[in-house]
Amino acid sequence: MIWACPLCQQALSVEASVASCPHGHRFDRARQGYLNLLPAHHKRSRAPGDDRQMLLQRREFLQGGHYQPLAAALQGMATDFVAQREALTVLDTGCGEGYYLSELQRALEQTGKAMELYGSDISKEAARLAAAQYKDIRFAVASSFQLPVLTDSVDLVLRIFAPGDVSEVLRVLKPGGQFWRVVPGPRHLQELKQELYQQPKLHRIPEVPEGMIEVATRAVKATMSLTSAQEVAALLQMTPFVWRGSQEGRARLQSMQSLSVTTEFVVQCYDAT
């Protein structure tokens, strides 16, 4: 178990309905199985993160296979990564409703290696949905800027289209562990942006985080075919573009019955320096 008390950083002992640390701090364990490790003073709003409706739309969209090329790439990379290890502990920070962790789990189970998978998200609704569906993965409500995770406890930290603190990643990684960050490639969702902006810009690839060295980069490109207004609306809803761009462009997208969209992901793999 990698979870630590978010107040004193001591290891947590988890029971049926509560988790506690040696200093007596206690945290609820929901009936779905997730832990709430987000103290009130770590919140920036009353209900931070994505709401239930957005998460349900994202789940339907992802389980429809629209981002399967990314999931497949991560599966292959994780299988290669665990090949030289006896066991693997994975933490997905900003895990949402748990789709990518569940895809990794399916691939890693085929290796026969021992594994522990964990997901954290600042949204309580995300943790609730994830824990209710994926019983063999441990989820917690937590901030990616103040991870309630033991130091030197994780082999692989994932961050997929999510914010977070790099120093926290460095703290929780075991020696020899890696940090995989998934970011949009330059032309990711370019057709969507063309409807919203007069002069859409290409995505910029983030620089190597301080304290890390890039050991591999993998680009994953595909064309995604959306075949209903519901799918187009779901894609728009799960991106920042739902609040950005022209109102006319959003209206056009929401009325479309089909759309072909470029997907371009970049998986950046880092070791600690």
N, C-alpha and C positions, 0 to 999 in steps of 0.2 A: 504493500500500500504506500503510495507516494504522497498522499494528502497530508498537509501540515496545517496547524492552527494559524489562521490569518492574523491573529493578535499577538502571539508569542513565538510562532514558527516551530513549535514543538510538534512531534509526530502525533497524529490523531489515531485514536482507537475507535473503530466504528462498530456500533451495535445495531439492533433492529430499527430503532427510531431516532437514534441520536449518535453524534460523534463527539468525543471529548478528548482533551489533552491533559498532560500531567498537572497543569496549573489550574485545572477545573473549568476551563472555558468549554462551553457546550454549544453544539450546532445541530439544527434539526435535519433529520433524514426523512425525506418525503416518502409517501407510500409507493411512489413509482420507483424509488431507490436512489435518487440523486441527493447530494448534500448541498445545503445552502451555506457557502463559505464566503459570502459577500457581506461584510459588516456595513452598517448604515453609513459610516463615515467614508467608505470606499465608493459610495454611489455618487453620481452627479445628477441624478434625477430620481423620482420616486420609483419608476419602473424602467430602468435602463435597458438598452438593447432592443432587438426586433420584437414586434408584437406577434400575437398568435396567428393572426390572419396572414401576415407576411411570411411567417415560418411555414404555415401549411401550404401556401402557394409555392414556396421554394421547394418543399418536400415533393410535391406533386411534379414539379418541373424536373428536379434532379432524378427522381425515380423513374421519370419518363425516358431517361437515357440521354438527355440533351448534352450533358457534360461528361458522358461516359469516356471519351478519349482522355480526359484528364485523369479520371478515376483509374483507367487501365494503365496509364503511365505510372501513376503512384504505386499501383499494385506491383508492377514489374520492378520498380526501383526498390520497394520495400523487401521484396523476395530476394533480390540480390544483396541488399544491405544485411539481412539476417543470416545469409548463408555462412558467414564466418563467425557467427555468434551462437552461443548455447541458448540464449533467451533474448527477448526483446521487450522493452518497456517503451510505449509510445504515448505521447501527450499531444492532443490537438487543441491548441488555444484559439478560442473563437470558433468552436466546433459547430455552432448552429444546431440543426436538428439531427446531426450525427451521420449524415450520408457518407462522407468520405471515410470516416472511421469504420463504418460497417463494410465498406468495399475493401478496405485494407484487411479487416478481419477475415473476410472470405478467402483472400489470397494467402494470408499468413497461415491460416489453418492447414493449408495444403503442404506446408513445409514440415509440419510435425514438431516445430520448435515451441518451447514454452513462451507465452507472451502475456502481457498485461496491457490493455488499452484503456486510456483515460481521455475524457473530453471536458473542457471547461468553456463556459460562455457567460457573459455578463447578464444575459437574458434568462430570467427564471422560466419563461415559457419555452425557450430552446431546450434547457436542461430537462424540463418536464416531458416534452415530446420525445426527446432522444432516449431518455431512460425508460419511458413506457414501451418503446419499440425494441430497443437493443439491450436486452437483459444482461448480456455477458460483458458489457462495456461499462466502466464506472464514470459517472458524470457528476459535475458540480457546477453550481452557480459561483462564478469567481471573476475577478478582474484580471485581464492579461497584463496589466501594468503592476500588479502586486499578487503574483501567483502564490496560492496557498499550497505550495509543493516543496517537499524536502530538497535540500541542496544535494547535488550530485546523485540524483535518483532516476534520471530519464535518459534512455539511449537515443531517442529520436523525438524532437519537438517539431510539430507541424504548425504552420500558420498559413491559412488559405484565404486570401482576400480579407484579412482581418488586421486591425491595429494591435499593437502590443509593445512591450518594453524589451529591448534587446539585452540589457543587463540582467534581466530576470531569466531570459533564456540561457545566458551563459552560466548563471548561478545554478540552475536546476539540471543542466546537462552533466552526465557522467563523463569522466575522461574517455576520450575516443568517441563520444556521442556526436550527433550531427543535428543541425537546424535546417529544415527545408521550408523555404518561403515560396509560396505561389503568388505571382503577381500577373496583371494583365500584360500580354504582349502588345507591341505597338499598334496593331490593327484590330485588337479585340473589340468585337461588337461595333465595327466601323459603320455598318449599314444602319444600325440603330442611331448612332450619333449623327449620321447624315440627315436623318429626319428631324433632329432636334436642334442642330446648329448650322448656321450659314457656312462657317469655316471650321469643321471639326478637326481637332488636334489629335495627333498620335499620342498614345500613352508613352510615358517616359519610364525606362527601367530603373528601379532604385539602385543606389550605389551599395557596395559591400558594407555591411554594418561594422562599426568600430569594434575591435576585439575579435573579429572573425576573418577567415580566409575562405574564398570561394574555391571549392574543389570540383564542382561540376555544375553545368547549366543545361537544362533540357527544354526545348521549345516544343509545344504541342499545338498543332494547327489542324483545324477541321472546318467544314461548312455545316452549319446547323440549319435544318429545314423545319420551320414552324408551320403547322398546317391548320391552325384554327385561331380565331380571335382570342380564345382563352389562353393559348400558349404564348401568343405575342404579349398579351397583357401580363401574364405571369413573369415573363422575362423582364419586362419593363419594371414590374413591381419589385423584383429582387435585385435591382441595380440602383445606384445613386441617381440615375437619370430620371427616376420617377419624380424627383423634386427639381430637376434642372432642365435646361433647354427651353425652347419655346412652347407655349401653351398649345399653339396650333400643331406643332410637331407631335406632342403627346396625344392630342386628339386624333391625328391621322394614324398613329401607331395603334391606338386602342380600337380603331375601326377596321384594321386590316384583318383579312381572313387567312393570310399566309405571308411568310417572309423568310428569305434565305439570309443567314447572318454568319459572318466570319467569327469563329472563336479562335483565339490565340492566347495560350497560357505559357508562362515561363516559370519553370521550377528551378529555384536557385538553392544549391546545396552548400552548406557552410560547415567548416570545422572551427573550433575555437583556436585562436593563435597561441 
